[in-house]
């Protein structure tokens, strides 16, 4: 039955972390406590295993790895392995019962949103957080494209960075099961990140917000120097704000997204009002209280809705403060990639 591997976000919470992955579990938890998140559904970790086993991809990958030998520093060999194994996954036909079940959930989401072929994002959801390690696909429309992008999210667990990380940690290379979040796209006027403690100083009395026009990937990916706000956490008063260098934004195209120039007249305007910044801060405080610690969250402002219903939360996770030292594994991996 699909219930073991396909679930509505409305029916899950943080207790389902090991079933659907942290991102999906936290999204469900936010919906449970009444916060605004896009509607959608989750493919569980079991869906990954079901696909890999029933299509024979797991067997092919294991056979390939039986002959694979390389030191973690050998970037070329891992890039070749990445290409080979991702091809094995993405070339496979989705099992018919899986395709039918995903199509049924997608149709229900389209009906709920009153949109034919509603635009969605497909995002990885690991049982443990791997920020930026696996792939996300935005503005995915229609069932064939959705099926294709789900497979691509799964295959991204075999990208070069992930393979090297597992090799460095002494973990098996043949599998890293993840969940997948399928979420209605927010028609983002502006988007970005929010930290419930200053990530650089660890100051717990301030909330920090960074934002750009369009979708938040330009902020998360470090493509621009974003606008920034500092709020007093207790009062939500704006105590400082800085205009960024917003030359580039990520926006919808017919299918997928593109990087485009920000019009000159918008480059020198803040992309959020102070009222919107305070609303984001209010939601962030609720998340910190509910999850019991500083949070790193992503949000977006929807063009199509009035304030404050326009403010959506896209994910939350525990914030990593500057005082916390990165693991030796991540330091080594980052050093390797800087030399590429």
VMD Tcl script that draws the C-alpha trace (Angstrom):
set ca {
  {0.00 0.00 0.00}
  {1.29 3.50 -0.80}
  {0.58 4.63 2.78}
  {3.89 3.09 3.84}
  {5.89 5.32 1.48}
  {3.68 8.27 0.48}
  {2.07 10.64 2.98}
  {0.33 14.01 3.08}
  {2.22 16.66 5.02}
  {-0.99 17.24 6.98}
  {-0.64 13.86 8.67}
  {2.97 13.94 9.87}
  {5.07 15.66 12.53}
  {8.56 15.71 14.03}
  {8.03 12.20 15.41}
  {8.14 10.96 11.79}
  {11.70 12.20 11.19}
  {13.11 8.72 10.52}
  {10.22 7.91 8.18}
  {10.08 10.98 5.94}
  {13.30 12.88 6.66}
  {13.87 15.99 8.74}
  {12.62 18.56 6.20}
  {9.27 16.81 5.67}
  {8.84 16.04 9.37}
  {9.44 19.68 10.31}
  {7.10 20.92 7.58}
  {4.39 18.64 8.92}
  {5.10 19.82 12.45}
  {4.76 23.46 11.39}
  {1.42 22.73 9.75}
  {0.31 20.86 12.88}
  {0.86 23.93 15.07}
  {-0.93 26.22 12.62}
  {1.94 27.97 10.84}
  {1.74 28.81 7.14}
  {3.60 26.39 4.88}
  {2.86 25.37 1.26}
  {0.61 22.30 0.93}
  {2.18 19.13 -0.38}
  {3.15 15.53 0.28}
  {6.15 13.45 1.25}
  {7.79 10.38 -0.25}
  {9.26 8.45 2.64}
  {12.68 6.85 2.94}
  {10.93 3.56 2.14}
  {9.93 4.98 -1.28}
  {13.62 5.37 -2.12}
  {14.30 1.74 -1.13}
  {11.25 0.47 -3.00}
  {12.28 2.21 -6.21}
  {15.93 1.15 -5.96}
  {15.08 -2.50 -5.28}
  {12.15 -2.99 -7.65}
  {13.87 -1.34 -10.64}
  {17.14 -3.22 -10.13}
  {19.07 0.05 -9.67}
  {20.37 -1.05 -6.26}
  {21.75 -4.28 -7.72}
  {23.42 -2.48 -10.65}
  {25.02 0.06 -8.34}
  {26.34 -2.65 -6.04}
  {27.82 -4.51 -9.01}
  {29.51 -1.32 -10.19}
  {30.91 -0.57 -6.72}
  {32.31 -4.11 -6.43}
  {34.94 -3.02 -8.97}
  {35.30 0.60 -7.80}
  {38.44 1.59 -5.88}
  {39.58 5.16 -5.27}
  {41.00 7.30 -2.50}
  {38.64 10.07 -1.38}
  {41.09 12.62 -2.79}
  {40.75 11.15 -6.29}
  {38.13 13.59 -7.55}
  {38.17 12.30 -11.11}
  {37.23 8.75 -10.10}
  {34.38 9.95 -7.91}
  {33.07 12.21 -10.65}
  {33.02 9.23 -12.99}
  {31.24 7.11 -10.36}
  {28.71 9.91 -9.88}
  {27.93 9.99 -13.60}
  {27.62 6.21 -13.88}
  {25.41 5.62 -10.84}
  {23.13 8.59 -11.38}
  {22.56 7.39 -14.93}
  {21.56 3.97 -13.62}
  {18.85 5.52 -11.44}
  {17.52 8.18 -13.79}
  {17.18 5.75 -16.72}
  {14.82 3.47 -14.78}
  {11.05 3.49 -15.30}
  {9.13 4.28 -12.13}
  {7.24 1.12 -10.99}
  {3.64 1.45 -12.15}
  {2.07 1.32 -8.68}
  {4.43 4.07 -7.51}
  {3.73 6.22 -10.56}
  {-0.03 5.81 -10.11}
  {0.10 6.68 -6.40}
  {2.28 9.77 -6.95}
  {-0.03 10.88 -9.76}
  {-3.03 10.50 -7.45}
  {-1.44 12.64 -4.74}
  {-0.40 15.25 -7.32}
  {-3.93 15.36 -8.78}
  {-5.30 15.90 -5.27}
  {-2.83 18.77 -4.73}
  {-3.88 20.34 -8.06}
  {-7.54 20.12 -6.98}
  {-6.74 21.59 -3.58}
  {-4.98 24.55 -5.21}
  {-7.56 24.85 -8.03}
  {-4.69 24.82 -10.56}
  {-4.20 22.36 -13.42}
  {-0.62 21.02 -13.31}
  {0.21 23.11 -10.24}
  {3.88 24.14 -10.02}
  {5.75 22.32 -7.25}
  {9.26 21.98 -5.88}
  {10.88 18.61 -5.23}
  {13.30 18.80 -2.31}
  {15.48 16.20 -0.61}
  {14.71 15.32 3.01}
  {17.46 13.38 4.78}
  {16.97 11.74 8.16}
  {19.90 13.92 9.23}
  {20.45 17.39 7.79}
  {22.79 17.74 4.81}
  {22.32 21.42 3.85}
  {23.02 21.99 0.17}
  {24.31 18.46 -0.40}
  {21.43 17.02 -2.42}
  {19.47 18.60 -5.25}
  {16.26 20.62 -5.39}
  {14.13 21.20 -8.49}
  {11.83 24.23 -8.70}
  {8.74 25.06 -10.77}
  {8.07 21.44 -11.72}
  {4.79 21.12 -13.66}
  {2.81 18.04 -14.65}
  {3.09 14.39 -13.71}
  {5.81 13.31 -16.18}
  {8.11 16.15 -15.05}
  {7.36 15.40 -11.37}
  {8.27 11.71 -11.76}
  {11.49 12.66 -13.54}
  {12.51 15.16 -10.87}
  {11.79 12.77 -8.00}
  {14.22 10.29 -9.58}
  {16.79 13.06 -9.98}
  {16.50 13.97 -6.28}
  {17.10 10.33 -5.36}
  {20.04 10.07 -7.76}
  {21.63 13.18 -6.22}
  {22.55 11.03 -3.20}
  {25.28 9.72 -5.52}
  {26.70 13.11 -6.48}
  {30.43 13.60 -6.12}
  {30.30 15.52 -2.85}
  {28.03 12.94 -1.21}
  {30.15 9.99 -2.32}
  {33.31 11.60 -0.97}
  {31.57 12.46 2.30}
  {30.53 8.83 2.79}
  {34.00 7.57 1.84}
  {35.64 9.95 4.34}
  {33.25 8.84 7.07}
  {33.85 5.16 6.33}
  {30.24 4.64 5.25}
  {28.99 2.38 2.48}
  {28.78 4.10 -0.89}
  {25.91 2.02 -2.25}
  {22.95 3.70 -0.53}
  {21.89 6.80 1.37}
  {18.06 6.66 1.57}
  {16.27 10.02 1.73}
  {12.74 11.31 1.67}
  {11.41 13.79 -0.89}
  {9.19 16.79 -0.18}
  {6.78 17.81 -2.96}
  {5.51 21.33 -2.20}
  {3.35 23.84 -4.03}
  {5.60 26.62 -5.30}
  {5.19 30.01 -3.69}
  {4.95 32.79 -6.30}
  {7.72 34.60 -4.51}
  {7.95 38.36 -4.56}
  {10.85 38.06 -2.16}
  {12.39 35.25 -0.16}
  {15.32 34.35 2.01}
  {16.49 33.05 5.36}
  {16.03 33.92 9.02}
  {18.13 33.02 12.06}
  {16.74 33.24 15.58}
  {20.23 33.96 16.91}
  {23.02 35.93 15.26}
  {24.90 33.17 13.37}
  {28.21 35.04 13.53}
  {28.27 36.12 17.18}
  {25.83 33.67 18.74}
  {23.86 36.60 20.20}
  {20.52 35.08 21.30}
  {18.85 38.48 21.74}
  {18.68 39.24 18.02}
  {16.91 37.80 14.98}
  {18.72 38.11 11.65}
  {16.95 38.14 8.27}
  {18.51 38.06 4.78}
  {16.41 38.52 1.65}
  {16.36 39.12 -2.10}
  {13.75 39.60 -4.78}
  {12.38 36.39 -6.33}
  {13.07 32.90 -5.03}
  {15.25 32.29 -1.98}
  {17.85 30.13 -3.73}
  {19.81 33.29 -4.62}
  {20.24 33.96 -0.88}
  {20.80 30.35 0.22}
  {23.28 29.79 -2.62}
  {25.22 32.99 -1.94}
  {24.58 34.37 -5.44}
  {23.93 37.92 -4.17}
  {24.76 40.15 -1.24}
  {21.22 40.26 0.18}
  {19.30 42.91 2.08}
  {19.57 42.25 5.82}
  {17.66 43.12 8.96}
  {18.42 42.75 12.65}
  {15.42 42.58 15.00}
  {15.29 42.79 18.76}
  {13.97 39.32 19.62}
  {11.82 40.44 22.52}
  {10.07 43.40 20.90}
  {10.59 42.55 17.17}
  {11.72 46.15 16.67}
  {13.98 46.64 13.64}
  {17.29 47.76 15.15}
  {19.39 47.70 11.99}
  {18.97 47.08 8.26}
  {21.39 47.11 5.35}
  {20.64 47.43 1.65}
  {22.31 44.63 -0.29}
  {23.72 44.49 -3.82}
  {20.74 42.81 -5.44}
  {21.88 42.56 -9.06}
  {20.55 39.05 -9.69}
  {17.37 37.17 -8.82}
  {15.97 33.70 -9.49}
  {12.52 33.75 -11.08}
  {10.02 31.40 -12.74}
  {10.09 30.66 -16.41}
  {7.55 28.48 -18.26}
  {9.11 25.42 -16.65}
  {11.93 25.54 -14.14}
  {13.65 28.76 -13.09}
  {16.26 31.14 -14.44}
  {18.80 33.57 -13.05}
  {17.84 37.07 -14.23}
  {18.96 40.65 -13.69}
  {17.10 42.67 -11.07}
  {15.56 45.74 -12.74}
  {17.56 48.88 -11.88}
  {14.62 50.54 -10.13}
  {14.37 47.60 -7.67}
  {18.06 47.25 -6.85}
  {18.00 50.21 -4.49}
  {14.73 49.34 -2.76}
  {14.52 47.01 0.22}
  {12.75 43.84 -0.89}
  {10.83 43.58 2.42}
  {8.87 46.13 4.38}
  {9.69 46.41 8.08}
  {6.20 45.01 8.74}
  {7.00 41.90 6.70}
  {10.34 41.53 8.49}
  {8.58 41.68 11.87}
  {6.07 39.02 10.74}
  {8.93 36.72 9.73}
  {10.54 37.41 13.10}
  {7.29 36.58 14.92}
  {7.02 33.22 13.14}
  {10.70 32.53 13.81}
  {10.20 33.13 17.55}
  {7.31 30.64 17.55}
  {9.53 28.05 15.87}
  {12.36 28.57 18.34}
  {9.95 28.16 21.25}
  {8.31 25.07 19.76}
  {11.52 23.28 18.74}
  {13.41 24.31 21.86}
  {16.45 25.99 20.35}
  {17.76 28.50 17.79}
  {16.35 27.92 14.30}
  {17.60 28.48 10.76}
  {14.53 28.87 8.55}
  {13.63 29.66 4.96}
  {10.57 31.73 4.01}
  {8.93 33.42 1.02}
  {6.44 36.26 0.41}
  {3.69 35.28 -2.07}
  {2.77 37.87 -4.74}
  {-0.78 36.56 -4.92}
  {-1.91 36.89 -1.30}
  {-2.50 39.80 1.07}
  {-0.26 40.39 4.09}
  {0.18 38.55 6.48}
  {-1.24 35.48 4.71}
  {1.46 36.07 2.09}
  {4.28 35.00 4.44}
  {5.11 31.30 4.06}
  {7.62 29.13 5.88}
  {9.48 26.70 3.63}
  {11.63 24.84 6.14}
  {13.27 25.03 9.54}
  {16.22 23.26 11.13}
  {18.46 23.77 14.17}
  {20.76 26.73 13.66}
  {24.51 26.16 13.60}
  {26.19 29.01 15.47}
  {29.69 30.32 14.84}
  {30.94 28.89 18.15}
  {30.24 25.35 16.98}
  {33.20 23.87 15.14}
  {32.62 22.02 11.86}
  {33.48 18.34 11.80}
  {36.87 17.36 10.40}
  {35.08 15.46 7.64}
  {33.31 18.56 6.34}
  {36.49 20.64 6.55}
  {38.37 18.13 4.41}
  {35.55 17.89 1.85}
  {35.23 21.66 1.59}
  {38.99 21.98 1.10}
  {38.87 19.45 -1.73}
  {36.06 21.31 -3.51}
  {37.83 24.66 -3.19}
  {40.68 23.20 -5.20}
  {38.38 22.16 -8.06}
}
mol new
graphics top color blue
foreach p $ca { graphics top sphere $p radius 0.5 }
foreach p [lrange $ca 0 end-1] q [lrange $ca 1 end] { graphics top cylinder $p $q radius 0.2 }
display resetview
